[in-house]
Amino acid sequence: MATKYKIEIPADALRETEIHAGEELALSVEHKQLNMRPTGVAEQLPQINIWLYTVPAFLMMVIFFVYTKSQAIRQMALNGQDYSIANAATLLGTISGIIIFIITAIWTKLHKTGPTKELYWRNLPTIVVAAGLILVFSFSAAFWLLERMFMDASFDIYTSSVMVFMVLAVVNYVMINLAMTLTPAVITNLLTIMIIGGMVFAMLTNSSRDWWRHNFSFLGTAQNSANFQFNVTLIFSGLLMLTLVDYLFVNLQRRFHGKQLLVLRWLLYGLSACIASIGLFPNDPQYHILHDRISMWLVYIILILITAIKWLLPGITRQFLILSYTVGALMGIEYIIFKLTDYLSLTAFELLEFGLAFSWLLLLLQNIENLSRFGHNLFLVKVVEEDSALAEK
């Protein structure tokens, strides 16, 4: 007969779940870890009624159809014109997606049915704007690609309406799912997508193909036609990072205490403010000095964080410390090479420094997330053989 083992679950831990005594659970082994969850697969996933995302999409499709009919448009271009399927889907999809996201996020927070309950109300506006901007970037990139795949493609009003409906239904579903599963990891992914997506979008749509001959900040200046998108991306990336730090430290400070955590929190707040300010004060002549000063403050904060992270963040791993010092050393070596030689151009230097700093920052946020996730809801249990457990009784 195979040996059986027993785990005693503390009452405080059970109260944090919707599991009841005597209920059967599904046990799985993943990466040498035991995971227990309800047996029904449906209970593990957000339950989204089909009407919640198809009805709003249908209403938006009706608006699209009626307006198009009133303009006597019989054939509609896929992209490239003032009134096209791409523009209509982007406008209606962004409006529909944001409204549904707000409603779902508020509903889940009020009913405490998902991770959104951990968010402050003040965090919601920033997340909503960030989600909206990501929607616009996603639409622009997708239809930009489709335009090059299907040059000069156009469709009749009925086919166009069906296409718009399908796009909106998918967007609505994604936004509902996002609002119901809004965790720090999801916000970190939003931050990554927003910064990288916004930069790539600005590079693709800018008016000057020789922007890289100037500097990285050129993308935010008035000389670039896509400067608004680039600067807005930086502003709301900073605000989104501020929201993420606010969210993470709520749980982190339930487990760890001390002034070093407060210092770390305010350094990250300062870093967020610098990112937003670089977009708020672009490298135009009237803001040039302030823009450079803010950029240097950002670099100083990153270097302070890398140098002092061992003392600022309790529970940090040795591997992350080694990685942090390696990144700091590489940034220092690049700076010396840039200052003493002509090997690196200004744009190359800025992009390499940004890549290293941003990658390290994401890893830092993930480490803080892991520590905060196992903060107030960490319980100690013991695995014993079932016979031994009976003997102890």
N, C-alpha and C positions, 0 to 999 in steps of 0.2 A: 504493500500500500504506500502510495506517494506521501511524502511529508507535506503537511499543510502549515501555513503560517497565518498569523493574525496581526492586524494593525488596529490599535485602539485610537479612534478619532476623538479629539477633545470636543466637548460640547460647544465651546466658543467657535470652533472651526465649523461645526455643522450648522450653526446658526447663520453663518455667512453664505450658506448655499440654500437651495430649495430641495435638498435631499432629505428624506424622512427615514427613520429607523425601520429596518426590515426591507427596505427597497433594494432591488437588484441593480448593480452597477456594471458597466462594461470596463474591463481592465485591459489596457494595452501597454506594450513596452516599446518605447521610442528613445533611441540614443542612450540606452542603459538607464532609463528613467521609467518609473511607473506612473501612468496616467489613468485616473478613474473619472468616468462621466456617465450620465444617464444612458440606458441601453438604446433608447430611440434615437436614431440619427437625426430625425426632424427636430428634436429638442436641442440639438447642438448648433443648429443654424438659425439665423434670423428668419422669422415667419413673415413673409411679405405677400399679402393678398394681391392677386393679379389685377384687381380693379384699382388698387392704389396707384399704379403707375400707367395703366392703359387708359383710364378715364381722363386724367389730365392731358395725356398725349393726344387723345381723340379731340378734346376741346380745342387744343392748340392747332390741330390739323384743320378743324372746321374754320377757325379764324384765318388760317393761311389760305384755305380754299376760297372762302367768301371774298377776302381782299383781292386775291389773284383774279377771281372772276370779275370783280367790279372794275379792275384795271384792263379788262379785255385782253388778258395775256393767255395765249393758247399754247405756246411753246416756251419752256423755261430752261435756261442754261444751267449746267451743273455748277459752274463756278465762273469767276472772271467778270461778272457784270454787277451793276449796282443792285439789281433785284434778281437773285439766283437762288437755287436750292441751298447752296452753301451759306449764303447770308441769312436766309430765312431760318434754316435749321440752327445756325449759331445764335441768332437773336432769341427765337422762341425756346430753344433748348436751354439757354442760359437762364432765362426768366423762369421757365418751368422747373428746372433743376434746383435753382436757388430757393424758390418758394417751397418746394417739397422738402428740401433739406432742412430748412428752418422749422417747418411744421413738425417733421419727424424728430428733430433734435430736441425741440421744446417738449414734445409729447413724451419721449423716452426719459428726459430729465425729470419732468413732473411726476411720472409714474415709477421712476427709479428702476427701469427695466433693462438698462444697458450701461456700458462704461461712461456714457455721457453724464451720469449722475455725479461723477467726480469733478466735472468741469465747473468753473465759476461762470456766472451769467456774463461777466465782463469779457470772458474769453470767446463767447459765441460770435459776436460781430466780426472779429478778425478771421476766424475760421471760415465763416460764411463768405467773406470777400475773397479769401485765398482759394476756396473751392470754386467760386465763380470765375476767378482769373485762370485757374487751371482748366476749367471747362472751355474758356475762350481759346487758350493756347492749344488745347487738344483738338477743338474743331478746326482751327486755322491750319494746324499741321496736317490733319487728316484730309481736309479738302484740298490743301496745297498739293499733297501727294496724288490724290485722285485726279486733279486737274492735269497733271503731267502724265498720268496713265491713260486718261480718256479725254484727249484734246478735243475741244469744241463739241463735247457731248451735250445734248439737250433732250428734254422729255416733255410729254404733254402734261396738262394740268392734273389729270387723275393719277398718273404714275408718280408725278412729283409729290402729290399729297400723300400717297402711300409711303414714299421714301421718307418724307418728313415725319410721318407718324412712327415709322419703325425706329428712326434715330431718336426721337423724343422718348419713346417707350424705354429704350435701352438706357438713355441718360437718366430718366426718372428712377428706374430700378437701381442703377449704380448709386445715385445720390441717397436714396432711402437706405440702402445697405450700408453706405458710408456713415450716415447719421446714427445707425443702430449699432455700429461696431467701432465707434470713435475712441480709440485707445492712444496712448502716447506713441506707440509704434506707428500707427496710422498717421498721426500728425507729423512725425519725423519724415515719413515717406512723402507727405504733402509738401513739407519744406524742401526736400530734395528735388522733387518734381518741379516745384515752383521756381527754384533758383536756376536749375539746369535748363528746364524748359524755357523759361523767360530769356535766358542768355542766348540759347540756340535760336530762338524765335527772332530776337533782335539782330543776331548775326545774319540770319537768312533774309530778313526783310529790310535791312538797312539800305540806304541809297548809295553808299560808297563801298565798293568792293575792296578798296585799299585801306579800309579802316585799321587793319592790323599794322600798317606802317606807322601809325600815330602812337596809340597806347590803348590799353583795355578800357580806360575811362571814356574814350572817344564815343563808345556806344551810347553813353548817356548825355552827350552834348547836343546842342541845337543843330550842329552840322549833320547829324544823323537823323534820317526821317523816322526811324523807329525808336527815337530816344524816349518817348513817352512810355512805351511798353517796357523798356529796360529799367527806367527809373521807378515805375510803379511796381515792377517785380521786386526790386530791392527794398522799397518801402514796406511792402506787405510781407516780404520774407522776414524782415526784421521784426515786424509785429507778430508774425506767426511764431517765430522763435521765442519771443517774449511770452507768448501764450503757452508754448510748450514748456518752457522753464517754470512758469507759474504752476502749471499742471503737475510736473514731475516732483517739484519740491514739497508739494502738499503731503504726499505719501512718504517721501524720503525723510522728512523731518519728524515723522512719527516713530521712526526707528533710530535715527542718528540725531544727536544734539551737539551743540557747540558753536562757537563763533566762526570756526573755519567754514562751516556750511553756509553761514550768512554771507561771508566774504565771497565764496564761490558763486552764490546766487546773484550777488550784485555785480560781480565781474561779468557773468553771463548776460545780465540785464544791460550792462554797459556795451557789451559786444553786439547785442541786438539793436541797441540805439545807434551804434556806429553804422551798422549795415543799412538801417533805415535812413540815416542822415546822408549817407553817400548818394542815395537815390533822391533825397529831398534837396540836396545841394550839389548838382552835377558839376562837372569840370568845365563850366563856361567861364568866361573872363570875370564876371562879377562875383563868382563863388570859388574861383580857382584856389586861393590861399586857404579858405575854410575847408574846401574839399580835400586838399592835401593834408591838412592838419587832422581831419577826421580819419583819413586813411591811415595815417601814422598811429593815431590812438588805437585803431583796430589792430594793427600789427603789434603794438606794445601789449595790449590785453591778451592776445593770443600767446605771445612769448611768456607773459607772466603766468598764464594758465598752464602752459606746458612745463614751465620750470617748477611751479609750486603745486602741481596737481597731487603729488604724493602726500602733501600735508593738508590740502583742501578737501579731498574726497576720501572719506574712510571706506575701507573695504576694497580699495582699488587693487587690481591684480598685477603681479610682477610683469606679465606679458604686455599689459597696456602701458606700464611705466617704461619698459624698454622701447616700445613703439613710439611713445611720446617723445622720449629723448632723441630717438633716431630722426623723427620728423623735425624736431627743433634744430638738430645738427644739419640736416639737409637744407632747411630754410636759411640757416646761417651761411653755409657754404655757397649757396646760390647767390646770396646777397654779396658776398666777397667777390665771387666771379663776375657778377654784374658790375660792381664798382671798379674793379681793378683791370678788367679786360673788356674787349668788344665782342666776346663770344656770344653773349645773350643780348637780344634786343630788349627794349623796355616792355613791349607787349609779351614776349616770351617769358621774361622774368615775372611779370605780373600774373600771367596765366599759371605758371608753375607754382608760384607762391600761393595763389588762390586755391589751386588744386590740392596742395598739401594741407593747407590750413583748414579748408572746408572738409576734406576727408577725415582729418583728425577730430574736427568738431563733431561730425556725425557719430564717430566712434565714441566720443566722450558722452554725447547725449544717450547713446545706446547703453553705455555702462551705467549712467545715472538711472535710466529706465529700468534696467535689470535690478539695481539695488532698491529702487522705490517699489517695484512690483512685489518683492519679497520683504516688504517692510512691515506694516501693521498686520498683515495677514499671514505671517510666518509662524507656524506651530511645530513644536518638536513631538515626534511620534517614535515608537519603538516597534520593530518587527521581531516577533517571537514565534517559536514553534507552538502549534496549537496545544500539544500535550504539555509543554512547559507552562503555558498560560493556565491550563486547568490545574496543574500542580501548585502554582502560586496561589490559586484561590483556595 
